[in-house]
């Protein structure tokens, strides 16, 4: 059996072909088992791969989706949501490509709308909980001086997947991060998932620099562009009373994949994350009997 796949760059920058976060989408994965989805995610070894397990009527832009890292399933993730919307919208054939797609995943049903050159998701309302580690603990786990950590702004945030969101005092501190896997496991682990920490700082009145670190097989890895963390940051801003603001988030330069994410908080406190989505290739994999 042949298994089709599409390769895309999400949150890319126009004119920079190797920018954004790479994604593999399997548009016809309804026959795959959970173990097979995880195996294919490991085969491609990207931060995430997505598997479209069913689609609705072509004009509705409805699809059920599973998201896997090389190590585990994710209930929600941002760049897979936007890239999968691009692929699902193209499955309609003669019906034309819709400007609205709904993707159902373990975290819920996500609304995704077309924007110029890409897509934008509407995040579910975020929940927040307190952080117990001290500023010293957080700084040691991130590999920065304790004076650079704004401890009062650190929070666990969940707008689909829970992550630790930590504000640093300036962009140079974000760039200086050198995390420790063992300390991340001790201080930055949400129940049931590997450690994830989103370190960010204001780089201007409407701009932010950010980095997302996580662990896999006891090694620290860095994600080029993290829509779920951007949505969590939006949820944190809403909790601070921020409304009606648009922010450009830069991420990925440290790993050679510069990315641009567009974060919008509307007047009602709704959080939206968007960016460019570019197709870069497609093909088929052979699945043995």
Backbone bond lengths (Angstrom), bond angles and torsions (degrees), N, CA, C in turn:
res aa  C-N    CA-C-N  psi(-1)  N-CA   C-N-CA  omega(-1)  CA-C   N-CA-C  phi
1 X - - - 1.463 - - 1.523 109.39 -
2 X 1.313 116.36 137.43 1.456 121.25 175.68 1.525 110.01 -92.81
3 X 1.318 116.42 137.14 1.460 123.02 179.51 1.522 107.98 -117.33
4 X 1.321 116.53 112.72 1.463 121.16 -176.45 1.522 110.78 -77.35
5 X 1.345 115.83 148.55 1.459 120.20 174.20 1.521 109.74 -142.57
6 X 1.319 115.36 155.02 1.463 123.64 174.39 1.519 108.48 -122.92
7 X 1.338 116.33 140.86 1.455 122.18 176.52 1.528 109.46 -110.68
8 X 1.336 115.98 133.38 1.454 121.46 -177.33 1.526 109.76 -138.46
9 X 1.332 115.44 156.12 1.454 122.60 168.25 1.521 108.05 -110.60
10 X 1.313 116.08 125.66 1.460 121.75 -175.23 1.529 109.62 -115.07
11 X 1.330 115.99 141.05 1.462 123.83 -173.19 1.526 109.80 65.74
12 X 1.328 115.74 33.80 1.460 120.67 -179.65 1.524 110.94 -76.76
13 X 1.321 115.04 170.20 1.461 122.51 179.39 1.520 107.98 -114.15
14 X 1.305 117.01 128.44 1.467 121.56 -176.94 1.524 110.57 -56.27
15 X 1.334 115.71 132.58 1.455 121.15 179.37 1.511 114.46 85.83
16 X 1.344 117.59 -1.31 1.468 121.78 178.71 1.521 107.80 -121.98
17 X 1.332 117.52 93.41 1.472 121.41 -168.85 1.525 114.66 -64.45
18 X 1.320 118.75 -23.49 1.461 120.14 -179.30 1.528 111.24 -110.28
19 X 1.322 115.64 36.54 1.456 121.22 175.17 1.525 109.40 -102.81
20 X 1.318 116.28 170.99 1.458 120.94 179.52 1.517 112.33 83.03
21 X 1.319 115.03 -178.49 1.457 122.17 -177.76 1.520 109.64 -102.14
22 X 1.335 118.90 120.43 1.468 120.77 -179.40 1.535 111.40 -66.42
23 X 1.322 114.81 146.87 1.462 121.53 -179.79 1.519 109.74 -143.47
24 X 1.330 116.05 140.26 1.455 122.06 171.02 1.522 108.18 -111.40
25 X 1.340 116.52 128.30 1.462 122.42 179.02 1.523 108.90 -118.08
26 X 1.319 116.49 126.86 1.460 122.71 173.63 1.528 107.40 -101.17
27 X 1.346 119.18 104.01 1.462 121.27 -170.56 1.527 115.07 -78.82
28 X 1.324 118.16 -8.78 1.465 120.46 -177.82 1.527 108.52 -138.00
29 X 1.333 115.41 70.38 1.460 120.50 -171.14 1.525 112.54 -112.36
30 X 1.323 117.42 20.84 1.457 120.92 -175.16 1.511 114.66 -63.14
31 X 1.327 118.30 -22.90 1.460 120.66 -177.76 1.519 112.93 -92.76
32 X 1.321 117.97 -4.73 1.463 120.42 -176.76 1.529 111.34 -80.70
33 X 1.319 115.97 142.13 1.457 121.18 173.27 1.530 109.55 -80.95
34 X 1.339 116.55 167.17 1.455 120.31 175.99 1.524 110.92 -57.05
35 X 1.337 116.63 -42.57 1.462 120.52 -178.86 1.528 111.20 -63.91
36 X 1.328 117.00 -37.26 1.462 120.23 179.36 1.529 111.00 -70.07
37 X 1.332 117.49 -39.06 1.468 119.85 176.55 1.517 110.17 -60.75
38 X 1.317 116.90 -45.41 1.460 119.93 178.95 1.528 110.74 -63.12
39 X 1.326 117.10 -39.26 1.463 120.38 179.84 1.528 111.22 -64.36
40 X 1.331 117.70 -40.86 1.459 119.55 178.75 1.531 111.07 -69.57
41 X 1.326 117.22 -35.25 1.468 119.49 175.37 1.527 110.34 -62.51
42 X 1.320 116.47 -38.63 1.467 119.81 176.50 1.524 111.23 -68.16
43 X 1.324 116.63 -35.95 1.463 120.67 -179.86 1.530 110.75 -61.93
44 X 1.330 116.82 -44.91 1.468 119.89 -179.01 1.526 111.43 -80.86
45 X 1.333 116.93 -26.28 1.467 122.94 171.36 1.525 113.21 57.24
46 X 1.328 116.94 34.85 1.461 121.58 170.74 1.524 108.59 -91.51
47 X 1.331 116.74 170.56 1.460 118.10 -179.08 1.527 110.96 -59.15
48 X 1.351 117.46 -37.53 1.463 121.98 172.36 1.522 110.46 -148.25
49 X 1.321 114.95 152.31 1.465 123.19 167.71 1.526 106.90 -128.05
50 X 1.334 116.99 149.23 1.460 119.38 -179.26 1.521 110.57 -119.19
51 X 1.327 114.21 153.69 1.456 122.33 -175.13 1.526 108.25 -132.24
52 X 1.326 116.10 113.79 1.463 121.44 178.54 1.520 106.84 -84.36
53 X 1.321 116.83 112.31 1.461 120.95 -174.45 1.516 113.06 -94.46
54 X 1.334 118.21 -19.42 1.469 121.05 174.42 1.514 108.60 -164.29
55 X 1.329 116.01 155.18 1.457 122.23 177.13 1.522 109.63 -131.52
56 X 1.334 116.54 152.97 1.452 121.35 176.84 1.508 110.65 -91.30
57 X 1.308 115.83 -162.70 1.458 122.43 175.86 1.528 108.92 -55.44
58 X 1.323 117.30 138.07 1.458 121.79 -173.63 1.510 114.81 -51.49
59 X 1.335 117.67 -41.58 1.457 120.24 -175.62 1.516 112.70 -72.77
60 X 1.349 118.71 -16.84 1.463 120.63 -175.15 1.516 112.65 -84.35
61 X 1.340 117.55 -21.53 1.455 119.39 -177.59 1.517 112.79 62.72
62 X 1.320 117.22 37.83 1.466 122.25 179.45 1.521 109.65 -101.36
63 X 1.335 115.98 139.75 1.462 119.85 176.93 1.517 109.97 -156.51
64 X 1.323 115.43 149.33 1.461 122.16 170.94 1.521 108.14 -99.69
65 X 1.326 116.62 135.06 1.461 121.58 -169.69 1.523 109.81 -135.69
66 X 1.318 115.65 141.98 1.466 122.46 169.98 1.525 107.65 -117.36
67 X 1.326 116.14 144.41 1.461 122.15 -177.88 1.529 108.49 -123.69
68 X 1.344 115.98 125.46 1.454 120.64 -179.82 1.518 110.65 -126.80
69 X 1.333 116.02 137.44 1.453 122.14 163.48 1.533 106.71 -86.83
70 X 1.330 119.08 177.15 1.464 118.88 174.30 1.532 113.81 -65.32
71 X 1.340 116.76 -9.21 1.459 118.99 -176.98 1.511 116.60 -119.19
72 X 1.355 118.33 -21.85 1.456 119.22 -174.89 1.529 109.65 -166.60
73 X 1.339 115.89 169.68 1.457 121.37 177.01 1.522 110.14 -86.90
74 X 1.329 116.36 143.54 1.464 122.95 175.63 1.532 109.32 -106.71
75 X 1.331 118.71 136.51 1.464 119.81 176.85 1.531 112.81 -71.02
76 X 1.331 115.90 -24.85 1.463 122.26 -178.37 1.516 107.58 -162.99
77 X 1.316 116.60 147.16 1.463 121.76 172.53 1.525 107.22 -157.51
78 X 1.330 116.29 146.07 1.456 119.97 -170.28 1.510 114.93 -76.54
79 X 1.354 117.31 -55.21 1.466 116.90 -175.39 1.529 111.19 -67.10
80 X 1.357 121.14 -32.85 1.466 119.05 172.73 1.526 113.46 -64.03
81 X 1.332 116.65 -33.14 1.466 119.28 178.91 1.527 110.94 -65.81
82 X 1.327 117.47 -46.14 1.465 120.39 -178.58 1.526 110.73 -67.98
83 X 1.327 117.68 -44.63 1.464 119.84 -179.83 1.512 112.47 -65.40
84 X 1.331 117.29 -38.56 1.456 120.33 178.74 1.520 110.97 -67.62
85 X 1.330 117.51 -35.26 1.466 120.44 175.98 1.520 111.09 -59.28
86 X 1.323 116.98 -40.73 1.463 120.94 178.30 1.525 110.90 -61.38
87 X 1.331 117.03 -42.14 1.466 120.74 -179.21 1.528 110.54 -71.46
88 X 1.315 117.63 -45.25 1.471 121.00 -179.67 1.526 110.78 -60.75
89 X 1.338 116.78 -41.29 1.470 119.88 -180.00 1.516 111.55 -62.11
90 X 1.334 117.35 -28.88 1.467 120.68 -177.72 1.518 112.98 -83.43
91 X 1.337 117.67 -5.24 1.461 120.58 -177.04 1.518 112.80 -82.62
92 X 1.350 117.54 -0.95 1.454 120.32 -171.94 1.517 114.91 -81.59
93 X 1.340 117.24 -12.47 1.463 120.02 176.72 1.516 112.10 60.96
94 X 1.308 116.30 -126.01 1.468 121.14 -174.97 1.518 112.77 -69.85
95 X 1.344 118.39 -12.89 1.461 120.52 179.29 1.518 112.51 -72.58
96 X 1.320 117.87 -11.52 1.452 121.08 -176.32 1.515 110.92 84.94
97 X 1.329 116.06 160.65 1.453 120.42 -176.91 1.524 110.20 -90.69
98 X 1.329 118.06 124.16 1.468 120.38 -179.14 1.520 111.32 -72.93
99 X 1.326 115.97 157.29 1.454 121.83 175.46 1.518 111.88 -96.37
100 X 1.322 116.50 1.05 1.466 122.18 178.77 1.520 108.76 -136.36
101 X 1.326 115.92 129.86 1.461 122.24 179.39 1.528 107.84 -130.53
102 X 1.323 116.51 141.47 1.462 121.02 172.71 1.531 108.40 -116.87
103 X 1.311 116.35 124.23 1.457 122.18 -179.70 1.528 108.82 -113.29
104 X 1.323 115.76 124.61 1.457 120.81 178.33 1.518 109.21 -99.82
105 X 1.329 116.05 125.15 1.455 123.11 -178.31 1.525 108.09 -138.76
106 X 1.322 119.90 175.43 1.458 119.71 -177.15 1.527 114.82 -54.28
107 X 1.331 118.78 -30.32 1.465 121.10 179.50 1.517 112.81 -78.09
108 X 1.337 117.97 -10.82 1.461 120.71 -179.63 1.512 112.23 130.87
109 X 1.316 115.75 -169.05 1.464 122.87 -177.78 1.524 108.22 -95.51
110 X 1.323 116.53 120.97 1.462 122.50 -173.72 1.524 109.59 -108.78
111 X 1.319 115.79 129.08 1.466 122.86 177.31 1.534 108.82 -87.81
112 X 1.339 116.06 128.65 1.461 121.54 -179.15 1.525 108.42 -130.15
113 X 1.319 117.17 126.36 1.458 121.74 -177.19 1.524 110.33 -118.29
114 X 1.324 115.40 147.13 1.465 120.85 179.47 1.525 110.47 -74.37
115 X 1.327 116.16 136.61 1.458 122.53 171.39 1.523 107.27 -125.01
116 X 1.309 117.32 175.61 1.455 121.19 -178.53 1.526 109.96 -60.73
117 X 1.325 116.92 112.93 1.455 121.90 176.98 1.513 115.28 82.07
118 X 1.339 118.19 0.11 1.446 118.60 -176.96 1.514 113.21 -171.07
119 X 1.338 115.45 -146.91 1.458 122.38 -174.97 1.524 109.96 -141.36
120 X 1.339 114.60 160.74 1.463 120.77 178.71 1.514 109.05 -137.72
121 X 1.338 116.67 130.30 1.457 120.75 178.28 1.521 110.09 -100.82
122 X 1.313 114.57 152.74 1.460 121.82 172.23 1.521 107.79 -104.92
123 X 1.321 116.37 116.57 1.465 121.11 -176.23 1.519 110.77 -78.63
124 X 1.301 116.26 153.14 1.456 120.10 173.81 1.529 108.39 -73.63
125 X 1.336 119.00 157.58 1.467 120.24 178.28 1.524 111.25 -57.63
126 X 1.314 115.68 138.08 1.462 121.02 -174.93 1.525 111.86 -86.65
127 X 1.314 115.56 150.03 1.458 122.11 168.41 1.521 108.13 -110.40
128 X 1.322 115.85 145.79 1.460 121.66 -178.58 1.522 109.51 -123.85
129 X 1.332 115.74 148.03 1.461 120.49 171.45 1.525 108.85 -141.19
130 X 1.314 113.96 158.26 1.460 119.93 -173.65 1.527 112.39 -69.76
131 X 1.318 113.76 154.37 1.461 122.24 174.65 1.527 108.03 -97.66
132 X 1.335 117.44 130.57 1.461 120.20 179.75 1.527 114.27 -92.27
133 X 1.358 120.94 -33.93 1.470 119.01 179.22 1.531 111.86 -60.19
134 X 1.302 115.40 151.46 1.464 121.46 178.82 1.523 110.93 -77.01
135 X 1.320 115.36 170.26 1.462 120.20 174.90 1.521 110.61 -60.07
136 X 1.334 116.69 -35.91 1.465 120.71 178.11 1.521 110.84 -63.52
137 X 1.338 116.54 -42.86 1.469 120.92 178.46 1.524 111.20 -62.69
138 X 1.337 116.45 -46.31 1.461 120.63 -178.47 1.528 110.79 -64.07
139 X 1.331 115.96 -42.67 1.465 120.13 -179.65 1.530 110.86 -63.64
140 X 1.328 116.72 -42.64 1.462 119.77 179.67 1.523 111.02 -63.93
141 X 1.330 117.41 -40.34 1.460 120.51 179.27 1.525 111.47 -66.09
142 X 1.330 117.19 -34.67 1.467 121.40 179.47 1.529 112.46 -85.47
143 X 1.314 117.86 -15.26 1.454 120.69 -179.48 1.516 113.20 75.40
144 X 1.344 116.83 34.92 1.466 121.27 178.15 1.525 109.00 -127.47
145 X 1.313 116.12 165.00 1.461 121.18 177.15 1.523 109.98 -66.13
146 X 1.319 116.83 140.36 1.463 120.97 -176.24 1.530 111.91 -59.28
147 X 1.319 117.52 -29.09 1.464 120.38 -179.23 1.524 112.21 -66.74
148 X 1.333 117.45 -16.10 1.467 120.39 -178.00 1.536 112.67 -86.10
149 X 1.332 117.89 -12.75 1.462 122.25 -176.19 1.523 110.09 -90.38
150 X 1.335 116.02 124.36 1.468 120.56 175.41 1.531 106.19 -89.50
151 X 1.333 116.07 85.34 1.465 121.92 -171.37 1.524 112.18 -59.52
152 X 1.321 118.32 -35.33 1.467 121.28 -176.76 1.524 112.49 -66.18
153 X 1.331 117.24 -19.68 1.465 121.11 -178.87 1.522 112.67 -99.54
154 X 1.319 118.64 -0.65 1.465 121.15 178.82 1.529 109.60 -75.62
155 X 1.339 115.94 138.64 1.461 119.63 -178.47 1.519 110.08 -159.23
156 X 1.330 115.73 147.14 1.456 120.24 164.49 1.521 107.75 -79.61
157 X 1.339 116.68 129.33 1.468 121.07 -177.61 1.521 108.43 -131.47
158 X 1.331 115.24 139.51 1.465 120.55 -178.24 1.525 109.72 -135.83
159 X 1.357 116.00 104.00 1.460 122.31 172.64 1.529 109.87 -112.07
160 X 1.329 115.15 25.69 1.453 121.55 -177.68 1.514 111.21 147.63
161 X 1.317 115.80 -35.03 1.466 122.61 172.71 1.532 106.58 -147.57
162 X 1.329 116.46 129.83 1.464 119.80 -174.56 1.526 110.98 -77.67
163 X 1.333 115.21 134.29 1.461 122.20 177.53 1.522 108.84 -141.81
164 X 1.304 115.34 154.40 1.453 121.01 175.11 1.523 108.82 -85.14
165 X 1.314 116.98 122.49 1.462 123.10 -178.70 1.529 107.83 -108.61
166 X 1.336 116.29 119.05 1.461 121.72 -174.77 1.522 109.35 -126.15
167 X 1.332 115.98 120.81 1.465 119.36 176.75 1.526 109.93 -88.58
168 X 1.340 115.48 134.66 1.450 122.28 173.89 1.524 108.95 -106.25
169 X 1.332 116.54 163.91 1.465 117.79 -168.32 1.517 114.19 -78.61
170 X 1.348 118.09 -17.83 1.459 118.91 175.93 1.528 109.88 -160.58
171 X 1.332 114.91 171.18 1.461 121.38 -176.62 1.522 111.35 -63.68
172 X 1.320 117.76 -35.57 1.466 120.19 -179.90 1.522 111.43 -61.78
173 X 1.316 117.06 -34.75 1.453 120.28 177.17 1.527 110.73 -66.72
174 X 1.332 117.01 -39.57 1.469 120.46 176.70 1.521 109.89 -61.40
175 X 1.318 117.01 -44.67 1.465 121.09 -179.12 1.532 112.29 -67.28
176 X 1.337 116.99 -24.76 1.463 120.92 -176.69 1.521 113.27 -85.49
177 X 1.319 118.64 -6.10 1.466 121.24 -176.18 1.530 111.36 -56.33
178 X 1.325 115.20 134.96 1.464 122.49 177.92 1.528 106.82 -142.04
179 X 1.334 117.93 77.99 1.466 120.98 -167.89 1.524 114.29 -67.47
180 X 1.337 114.08 156.43 1.450 123.40 177.84 1.534 107.89 -110.66
181 X 1.341 116.99 122.37 1.464 120.88 -174.25 1.526 112.23 -62.29
182 X 1.322 117.02 -40.17 1.462 119.87 -177.54 1.528 110.89 -68.56
183 X 1.325 116.90 -41.99 1.458 119.76 178.77 1.521 111.66 -70.96
184 X 1.338 117.32 -32.62 1.457 119.52 173.08 1.523 110.66 -61.35
185 X 1.336 116.25 -44.17 1.462 120.04 179.14 1.524 111.04 -61.15
186 X 1.315 116.70 -34.57 1.463 120.84 -177.66 1.523 112.52 -76.77
187 X 1.323 117.19 -38.79 1.461 119.99 -169.65 1.528 114.85 -114.90
188 X 1.335 118.36 -9.37 1.466 119.97 -169.89 1.517 112.48 -131.73
189 X 1.326 117.02 33.22 1.457 121.32 -177.19 1.512 111.07 -109.91
190 X 1.337 115.72 124.04 1.459 122.09 172.37 1.527 108.00 -87.65
191 X 1.327 118.69 143.98 1.472 120.32 -177.20 1.527 112.53 -53.94
192 X 1.332 115.66 128.36 1.452 121.13 174.58 1.513 115.96 86.00
193 X 1.328 118.61 -1.43 1.466 121.07 -179.11 1.520 109.82 -135.51
194 X 1.336 117.91 157.23 1.464 119.99 174.62 1.532 110.27 -66.07
195 X 1.321 117.84 163.76 1.466 120.98 178.76 1.537 111.63 -59.26
196 X 1.321 116.21 136.81 1.464 123.53 174.07 1.522 107.76 -138.17
197 X 1.328 117.40 127.91 1.457 120.29 175.86 1.526 109.05 -135.95
198 X 1.325 114.88 134.92 1.463 122.70 -179.65 1.523 107.00 -111.91
199 X 1.326 116.46 107.22 1.458 121.96 179.56 1.517 108.82 -98.63
200 X 1.349 116.94 130.81 1.462 119.46 -174.14 1.523 110.41 -146.77
201 X 1.341 114.63 161.09 1.462 121.60 175.49 1.513 109.05 -153.66
202 X 1.309 116.05 150.92 1.471 120.53 174.24 1.520 108.56 -69.39
203 X 1.334 116.36 132.31 1.468 121.14 173.55 1.523 110.94 -108.80
204 X 1.317 117.32 -5.20 1.454 124.11 179.14 1.519 108.29 -175.60
205 X 1.341 117.98 179.28 1.463 120.38 -178.15 1.529 113.31 -61.59
206 X 1.331 117.41 -29.39 1.468 121.61 -179.01 1.530 111.01 -133.18
207 X 1.326 116.86 32.09 1.464 119.70 -179.46 1.523 110.12 -143.82
208 X 1.333 114.64 147.84 1.457 122.10 -176.01 1.524 108.99 -137.58
209 X 1.324 116.65 142.91 1.458 122.74 167.94 1.524 107.59 -106.32
210 X 1.324 117.36 137.43 1.459 120.74 -176.24 1.518 111.11 -145.09
211 X 1.346 115.25 156.51 1.459 122.11 172.71 1.526 107.94 -140.32
212 X 1.318 116.51 141.24 1.467 122.17 178.47 1.523 108.56 -116.63
213 X 1.333 115.53 121.49 1.458 121.87 179.05 1.529 109.32 -112.96
214 X 1.339 115.60 142.57 1.453 120.83 174.99 1.526 107.54 -147.26
215 X 1.318 116.32 168.07 1.454 119.15 179.18 1.521 110.49 -115.33
216 X 1.315 114.32 147.27 1.466 122.15 176.19 1.519 107.03 -145.15
217 X 1.327 116.06 123.26 1.469 120.82 -177.13 1.523 111.52 52.76
218 X 1.334 115.15 41.35 1.467 123.98 176.05 1.526 113.97 67.15
219 X 1.323 116.45 16.19 1.472 121.12 174.50 1.521 109.00 -112.54
220 X 1.333 116.81 146.26 1.463 121.47 176.88 1.521 108.92 -85.42
221 X 1.327 116.06 126.70 1.454 122.32 175.25 1.522 108.94 -119.39
222 X 1.340 115.61 160.29 1.462 120.80 179.96 1.517 109.65 -126.23
223 X 1.331 115.69 132.92 1.455 121.71 -178.76 1.529 110.01 -88.49
224 X 1.345 118.45 136.85 1.472 119.38 -179.15 1.523 114.29 -68.57
225 X 1.342 117.25 -34.72 1.468 120.17 -177.54 1.523 107.16 -158.14
226 X 1.328 117.04 125.10 1.456 120.98 -169.76 1.529 110.09 -125.45
227 X 1.343 115.43 96.01 1.454 119.77 -178.49 1.509 112.97 -66.05
228 X 1.339 117.87 -34.94 1.462 119.89 179.09 1.526 110.99 -64.13
229 X 1.343 117.14 -41.16 1.459 120.63 178.18 1.524 110.77 -68.20
230 X 1.334 116.72 -36.03 1.465 120.36 176.14 1.524 110.00 -62.94
231 X 1.349 117.06 -40.61 1.457 121.14 175.63 1.524 110.86 -63.87
232 X 1.335 117.06 -39.82 1.463 120.41 176.66 1.524 111.46 -63.80
233 X 1.334 116.28 -39.98 1.464 119.52 175.67 1.523 110.36 -60.79
234 X 1.341 116.21 -41.51 1.461 119.25 175.96 1.516 111.65 -60.53
235 X 1.343 117.13 -41.42 1.457 120.61 177.01 1.515 112.02 -62.60
236 X 1.340 116.62 -37.71 1.467 120.39 176.70 1.537 110.14 -65.30
237 X 1.326 117.19 -42.36 1.466 119.94 178.63 1.531 111.02 -61.50
238 X 1.326 115.92 -41.84 1.461 119.48 177.96 1.528 110.54 -59.64
239 X 1.342 116.42 -41.29 1.463 120.40 179.60 1.531 112.04 -64.59
240 X 1.347 116.43 -22.80 1.466 120.36 176.46 1.526 112.18 -86.58
241 X 1.329 116.95 0.98 1.457 121.11 179.54 1.511 114.67 92.04
242 X 1.336 117.87 9.46 1.464 121.56 -178.79 1.526 109.49 -77.35
243 X 1.323 116.67 134.39 1.454 122.86 177.38 1.534 109.39 -142.04
244 X 1.316 116.31 157.68 1.458 123.35 171.84 1.534 111.83 52.66
245 X 1.340 115.67 59.93 1.461 120.45 -178.82 1.523 108.75 -140.86
246 X 1.330 115.73 146.90 1.457 122.94 173.94 1.524 108.56 -121.58
247 X 1.326 115.89 132.35 1.461 121.84 -175.32 1.521 108.77 -131.11
248 X 1.326 117.10 138.61 1.461 121.97 173.16 1.522 108.79 -99.88
249 X 1.324 116.09 123.96 1.460 121.75 -177.75 1.525 109.28 -108.02
250 X 1.321 116.44 124.26 1.465 122.44 177.02 1.522 109.22 -100.46
251 X 1.315 116.14 133.86 1.457 121.57 -178.04 1.528 108.33 -150.75
252 X 1.315 118.13 159.33 1.456 122.20 169.27 1.515 117.01 94.34
253 X 1.329 118.90 -11.30 1.469 119.63 -177.04 1.525 111.37 -61.00
254 X 1.328 117.42 -34.39 1.466 120.96 -176.85 1.519 112.61 -67.35
255 X 1.323 117.99 -19.69 1.467 121.29 179.44 1.523 111.48 -114.33
256 X 1.329 116.76 19.85 1.453 121.20 174.44 1.508 115.16 72.81
257 X 1.346 118.03 18.35 1.460 122.21 178.58 1.527 108.68 -131.36
258 X 1.337 117.79 68.64 1.473 119.10 -178.28 1.521 110.85 -56.73
259 X 1.323 115.64 135.81 1.463 121.29 -173.69 1.521 109.57 -137.94
260 X 1.332 114.62 154.71 1.462 120.53 -179.97 1.528 108.79 -131.55
261 X 1.329 115.74 121.59 1.453 122.36 179.15 1.523 108.97 -115.00
262 X 1.313 116.46 138.72 1.463 122.42 -178.90 1.518 108.65 -106.89
263 X 1.333 116.35 113.77 1.456 122.86 -178.45 1.526 109.37 -107.39
264 X 1.320 116.12 123.42 1.462 121.82 178.40 1.522 109.60 -123.44
265 X 1.331 115.38 132.47 1.460 122.14 169.81 1.521 106.76 -114.09
266 X 1.339 117.20 118.83 1.459 119.24 -175.64 1.533 111.48 -84.45
267 X 1.323 116.55 -179.44 1.462 121.34 -174.83 1.519 112.53 -64.49
268 X 1.323 116.82 -25.70 1.466 121.05 179.37 1.529 112.82 -90.65
269 X 1.323 117.28 1.11 1.452 120.52 -178.96 1.513 113.67 88.53
270 X 1.340 117.32 9.70 1.459 119.95 174.67 1.516 110.91 -71.83
271 X 1.330 116.18 142.13 1.468 121.82 -176.52 1.524 109.12 -110.85
272 X 1.326 116.02 130.38 1.467 122.38 -178.33 1.528 108.62 -130.87
273 X 1.330 116.48 136.98 1.465 122.34 179.88 1.530 108.15 -127.29
274 X 1.327 115.99 124.97 1.459 119.71 -177.31 1.510 112.52 -137.07
275 X 1.336 114.39 171.49 1.449 120.02 177.14 1.512 111.89 174.92
276 X 1.323 115.32 173.70 1.459 121.48 179.13 1.527 110.56 -69.70
277 X 1.325 114.88 145.93 1.462 121.73 174.82 1.524 107.50 -130.39
278 X 1.333 117.31 120.44 1.458 121.80 -177.38 1.521 110.46 -124.06
279 X 1.315 116.19 129.84 1.462 120.72 174.25 1.532 109.04 -77.69
280 X 1.327 115.75 139.05 1.469 119.10 179.99 1.520 112.60 -125.97
281 X 1.334 118.14 -6.99 1.456 118.33 179.13 1.515 111.78 170.35
282 X 1.334 115.02 170.83 1.458 120.75 175.48 1.523 108.60 -157.42
283 X 1.312 116.11 168.85 1.446 120.33 179.53 1.503 110.86 179.07
284 X 1.326 116.30 -166.13 1.450 122.30 178.47 1.521 109.82 -133.56
285 X 1.308 114.63 146.94 1.456 122.13 172.71 1.534 108.11 -109.57
286 X 1.308 115.61 148.45 1.449 119.81 177.55 1.514 108.53 -94.07
287 X 1.344 115.75 126.06 1.455 121.92 178.80 1.519 107.14 -106.58
288 X 1.318 117.19 115.65 1.457 120.98 -177.54 1.514 112.67 -68.21
289 X 1.328 116.44 152.75 1.462 121.09 -179.98 1.513 109.76 -70.71
